[in-house]
Amino acid sequence: PEDPAPGAPPATARDGLPQGSPAADRARSLVVPVPQQEGAPAVPAPAVAPVLPGRPDTDRPHVRAPAARGTGDGPPCAWCATPNRPDRHFCDHCAMPLAESGDAPAPGPRPWWRRLLGPGGQEAPRAGDRPRLRRVFDRVGTWVSLAVAVTLIVLGVLYAPDGVQATRDHFAKRAPVQPDEIRASRSYPDHGPKLAIDKLNNTWWGPGVSQSGEGEWIEMRFARPARLLDVIITPGTSTRADQLEKSALPHRVRATVTKKNSGTETRELVLDPGAGGQRRAFRVGEVTAVRFTIESAHAASADKQVAVAEIELFGRSGGGLS
């Protein structure tokens, strides 16, 4: 070959490698020539594509299509309004009896008291529906709740007036209630029963008998029925402590209350052997008379008689009358 001109690039072979260099010769020796096939026939594609082995598909179940509604020429069902054949006794759609169909109107809602007390308050389940499971305790709980509600209503009606009166008595301001008449079973001379309501604590009433004076009484009467809330009893002949030994002191006193409707109530009052007035709760209404009967006494002896310095009754302020 001819020498290349100075400054010209080196010649290259058909494979793109420079000619005449040892590296190019060594690389060229590693190339394996592949003969080019011309005019080779094309391989046709297979008619059936290959598939991987697997499980065969199961046959799908045959489902019967639902029949068309309203195929009959008879009266419609009272429950679902589906026409049925005249010879059928149960609805073809909801399986409810057709005896209630025809010209009879659809059943209306039951009254609330029949739904509460009577059975069958729930709507009848349709064909294929599972009704709710009713337990025995559900019905027992319903009856127990009803009994409790009725009891509360009855108690509220009976005791509501007493509750109102008790609330008014608790918050009412107390005021003295003066009796219109007073009398006693017997009295010591110059110590009659009026001295027990004269507002003076150095005068007193005594029955004039020794020992405890058991069975002796002093009674107060009212021209108009009064409501009494409290009573204050001052035992002895005075409020001074050094005068307590001069007489016996009432211990147990039975209060018999006569009401406007001729009924009576009994209250038991227990007094202490001390000086001064002793207040006791005495809530009663429609009072026409109160009798205080002595049942026992403190420091009773043969040379002493029981004495009561003062008995005070209190009602509501602004009107002691009920």
C-alpha distance (Angstrom), angle and dihedral (degrees) to the residues before:
residue distance angle dihedral
P1 . . .
E2 3.71 . .
D3 3.79 120.0 .
P4 3.79 113.1 -105.6
A5 3.71 118.3 -112.8
P6 3.76 117.4 -97.9
G7 3.86 112.0 -84.9
A8 3.84 93.7 16.4
P9 3.87 118.5 127.3
P10 3.81 117.2 -105.7
A11 3.78 117.9 -90.5
T12 3.77 118.6 -102.5
A13 3.81 131.4 -151.6
R14 3.79 127.8 -128.3
D15 3.79 91.3 -88.4
G16 3.80 93.2 59.1
L17 3.86 97.1 -107.3
P18 3.84 122.4 122.6
Q19 3.79 114.8 -105.0
G20 3.79 123.8 -120.2
S21 3.85 98.6 24.7
P22 3.82 119.9 118.6
A23 3.82 91.7 -134.3
A24 3.76 91.4 54.1
D25 3.79 92.3 49.6
R26 3.81 91.9 50.0
A27 3.79 92.8 49.0
R28 3.77 91.8 46.2
S29 3.79 90.6 54.4
L30 3.80 90.5 58.6
V31 3.80 93.9 57.2
V32 3.83 113.4 98.8
P33 3.74 111.1 -150.8
V34 3.83 114.6 -129.9
P35 3.72 115.4 -152.7
Q36 3.79 112.1 -126.9
Q37 3.79 114.1 -123.0
E38 3.69 113.3 -143.9
G39 3.77 124.9 -167.6
A40 3.86 96.9 12.5
P41 3.80 111.8 167.6
A42 3.91 116.4 -110.9
V43 3.81 116.5 -114.7
P44 3.84 109.4 -121.4
A45 3.87 118.5 -126.8
P46 3.81 115.1 -108.6
A47 3.79 117.3 -99.4
V48 3.87 93.5 -130.4
A49 3.77 118.6 44.2
P50 3.78 114.1 -129.8
V51 3.82 117.0 -109.6
L52 3.78 132.8 -163.9
P53 3.80 117.6 -107.7
G54 3.85 113.5 -99.4
R55 3.78 145.8 142.2
P56 3.78 117.8 -57.0
D57 3.81 116.9 -111.0
T58 3.83 113.1 -102.4
D59 3.74 119.8 -125.1
R60 3.78 113.3 -99.0
P61 3.81 114.7 -119.2
H62 3.72 118.2 -102.0
V63 3.83 109.0 -116.2
R64 3.73 118.4 -160.9
A65 3.74 111.1 -129.6
P66 3.81 114.3 -123.0
A67 3.71 115.2 -100.4
A68 3.71 117.6 -108.7
R69 3.79 114.2 -94.3
G70 3.74 119.7 -118.7
T71 3.79 98.1 31.3
G72 3.81 93.6 137.0
D73 3.77 127.7 81.5
G74 3.82 96.4 -147.2
P75 3.82 129.3 99.2
P76 3.82 116.2 -58.5
C77 3.78 120.8 -103.3
A78 3.82 113.5 -95.4
W79 3.81 90.5 -138.1
C80 3.82 105.8 45.0
A81 3.86 102.7 8.3
T82 3.82 92.8 -122.7
P83 3.83 115.2 150.5
N84 3.81 113.2 -124.9
R85 3.77 136.3 -172.6
P86 3.79 114.9 -87.4
D87 3.81 92.6 -118.1
R88 3.82 94.7 58.5
H89 3.81 122.4 100.7
F90 3.82 96.9 -170.8
C91 3.77 129.4 44.6
D92 3.80 115.3 -95.7
H93 3.81 90.7 -140.9
C94 3.82 109.2 36.6
A95 3.84 99.9 15.6
M96 3.80 92.0 -130.2
P97 3.84 118.5 145.4
L98 3.79 114.5 -89.4
A99 3.80 93.6 -151.8
E100 3.80 89.7 93.6
S101 3.82 91.7 50.2
G102 3.73 126.1 88.0
D103 3.75 120.5 65.7
A104 3.82 94.3 -16.0
P105 3.82 112.5 110.2
A106 3.78 120.8 -117.2
P107 3.82 113.1 -85.8
G108 3.80 111.7 -95.4
P109 3.80 128.2 -143.9
R110 3.80 116.9 -68.1
P111 3.84 119.4 -116.5
W112 3.79 115.3 -91.7
W113 3.79 93.3 -115.9
R114 3.82 91.3 53.8
R115 3.78 91.2 47.4
L116 3.83 89.3 51.0
L117 3.81 99.8 43.4
G118 3.77 106.1 22.9
P119 3.80 128.9 65.4
G120 3.76 123.2 -109.5
G121 3.77 96.1 48.2
Q122 3.79 92.1 141.8
E123 3.80 122.9 79.8
A124 3.80 113.9 -96.7
P125 3.83 110.8 -100.0
R126 3.78 117.3 -112.5
A127 3.77 124.0 -121.8
G128 3.79 110.8 -70.6
D129 3.82 94.5 16.9
R130 3.78 119.8 117.9
P131 3.82 111.2 -134.9
R132 3.78 120.0 -133.1
L133 3.79 113.6 -92.1
R134 3.80 109.4 -111.5
R135 3.76 115.4 -156.4
V136 3.79 126.6 -153.2
F137 3.81 91.1 -118.1
D138 3.81 91.0 59.9
R139 3.80 92.3 62.2
V140 3.81 92.2 40.7
G141 3.80 90.2 51.6
T142 3.81 90.3 50.7
W143 3.80 92.2 53.5
V144 3.81 92.5 45.1
S145 3.81 91.4 51.1
L146 3.80 90.6 48.2
A147 3.82 91.7 50.0
V148 3.81 91.9 49.4
A149 3.80 91.6 49.1
V150 3.82 92.6 49.7
T151 3.82 90.9 47.5
L152 3.79 92.4 51.6
I153 3.80 91.3 49.0
V154 3.81 92.5 50.2
L155 3.81 92.8 46.9
G156 3.79 90.6 47.5
V157 3.80 91.7 52.7
L158 3.81 93.1 46.7
Y159 3.80 100.2 42.7
A160 3.79 102.6 29.1
P161 3.86 93.5 92.9
D162 3.82 91.0 49.2
G163 3.79 90.2 49.3
V164 3.80 91.5 51.9
Q165 3.80 91.6 49.1
A166 3.82 92.1 47.3
T167 3.81 90.9 51.6
R168 3.80 91.8 49.9
D169 3.81 91.4 47.1
H170 3.80 92.1 50.8
F171 3.80 95.0 54.2
A172 3.82 98.3 32.8
K173 3.78 121.0 108.7
R174 3.81 113.4 -118.3
A175 3.79 122.7 -117.2
P176 3.86 130.3 177.7
V177 3.82 117.7 -97.2
Q178 3.78 113.6 -152.0
P179 3.85 117.8 -152.7
D180 3.78 119.5 -130.5
E181 3.81 95.3 -142.4
I182 3.80 135.3 20.1
R183 3.79 131.4 -173.8
A184 3.81 139.4 162.2
S185 3.79 139.7 -150.2
R186 3.87 89.4 -114.0
S187 3.80 136.2 -23.2
Y188 3.80 138.8 -149.7
P189 3.83 113.4 -114.9
D190 3.81 111.7 -82.7
H191 3.84 90.5 6.5
G192 3.78 103.5 86.7
P193 3.82 126.1 163.0
K194 3.83 94.0 -95.4
L195 3.80 89.3 70.6
A196 3.84 87.9 67.4
I197 3.83 91.6 65.3
D198 3.85 101.7 34.3
K199 3.85 93.6 102.6
L200 3.81 90.2 -118.9
N201 3.80 119.1 117.7
N202 3.83 96.4 -161.2
T203 3.83 93.9 64.6
W204 3.78 123.5 71.1
W205 3.79 147.6 -177.2
G206 3.81 121.9 -123.5
P207 3.80 131.1 176.1
G208 3.82 92.5 -138.0
V209 3.83 95.1 -123.1
S210 3.79 127.6 112.2
Q211 3.77 129.0 -120.9
S212 3.82 118.6 30.5
G213 3.81 97.2 -31.1
E214 3.80 91.2 -128.8
G215 3.80 112.1 -168.6
E216 3.82 96.0 19.0
W217 3.80 114.1 126.6
I218 3.78 144.2 -173.0
E219 3.81 119.2 -153.4
M220 3.82 132.9 -160.0
R221 3.81 123.7 -161.1
F222 3.82 132.6 -163.2
A223 3.80 126.4 -150.8
R224 3.81 90.1 -149.0
P225 3.83 124.5 32.7
A226 3.80 111.1 -94.5
R227 3.81 133.9 -164.5
L228 3.80 111.4 -129.7
L229 3.80 123.0 -159.3
D230 3.82 106.8 170.2
V231 3.78 140.7 10.7
I232 3.81 128.8 -156.1
I233 3.82 118.1 -159.1
T234 3.82 120.4 -170.7
P235 3.84 108.4 -160.9
G236 3.79 124.3 -153.5
T237 3.78 132.0 24.4
S238 3.83 96.1 -64.0
T239 3.79 144.1 3.3
R240 3.79 90.7 -111.0
A241 3.80 115.4 105.1
D242 3.82 93.5 -139.6
Q243 3.82 90.0 60.5
L244 3.81 97.2 55.7
E245 3.83 94.7 90.8
K246 3.80 93.1 60.5
S247 3.82 93.2 77.8
A248 3.77 142.7 14.5
L249 3.80 115.9 -92.7
P250 3.82 122.6 -133.2
H251 3.80 111.8 -110.4
R252 3.81 108.6 174.5
V253 3.79 118.3 26.0
R254 3.81 124.5 -177.8
A255 3.81 113.7 -149.1
T256 3.82 114.2 -156.7
V257 3.82 110.8 -164.2
T258 3.81 120.2 -159.4
K259 3.81 114.6 -157.5
K260 3.77 133.2 -154.9
N261 3.81 93.2 -101.7
S262 3.85 90.7 54.8
G263 3.78 91.3 -103.1
T264 3.81 121.1 133.8
E265 3.79 136.2 -147.8
T266 3.78 130.5 -166.9
R267 3.80 125.8 -143.5
E268 3.79 125.9 -174.6
L269 3.83 115.8 -142.2
V270 3.80 121.0 -167.4
L271 3.82 116.4 -163.0
D272 3.79 130.0 -162.3
P273 3.83 123.9 -127.2
G274 3.80 92.7 -111.9
A275 3.79 139.0 113.5
G276 3.79 123.0 -100.4
G277 3.77 134.9 32.9
Q278 3.81 120.3 -40.2
R279 3.82 117.3 -151.6
R280 3.79 120.7 -146.9
A281 3.83 130.4 -179.8
F282 3.79 110.8 -105.7
R283 3.81 109.2 170.7
V284 3.78 111.4 171.4
G285 3.81 132.9 130.6
E286 3.81 137.9 -147.6
V287 3.82 91.5 30.5
T288 3.80 119.6 174.5
A289 3.84 99.4 166.6
V290 3.82 139.8 9.6
R291 3.82 123.0 -163.3
F292 3.82 119.6 -166.4
T293 3.82 111.0 -157.6
I294 3.81 120.9 -169.2
E295 3.80 113.7 -131.2
S296 3.83 102.1 169.1
A297 3.79 139.6 -3.9
H298 3.81 141.3 -151.7
A299 3.83 119.5 -115.6
A300 3.82 93.2 6.6
S301 3.83 116.1 175.6
A302 3.79 141.1 157.3
D303 3.81 93.4 -96.9
K304 3.82 96.8 47.1
Q305 3.76 135.3 69.8
V306 3.82 127.1 -155.9
A307 3.80 114.4 -102.2
V308 3.81 136.0 -166.9
A309 3.80 117.3 -161.8
E310 3.83 98.9 -170.6
I311 3.82 142.6 -3.9
E312 3.83 115.4 -164.1
L313 3.79 125.8 -174.8
F314 3.82 124.2 -160.6
G315 3.79 133.7 -163.4
R316 3.78 137.9 165.1
S317 3.76 118.4 -44.0
G318 3.77 114.1 -111.3
G319 3.79 94.8 33.3
G320 3.74 129.1 10.0
L321 3.78 90.0 -162.1
S322 3.80 117.1 99.0
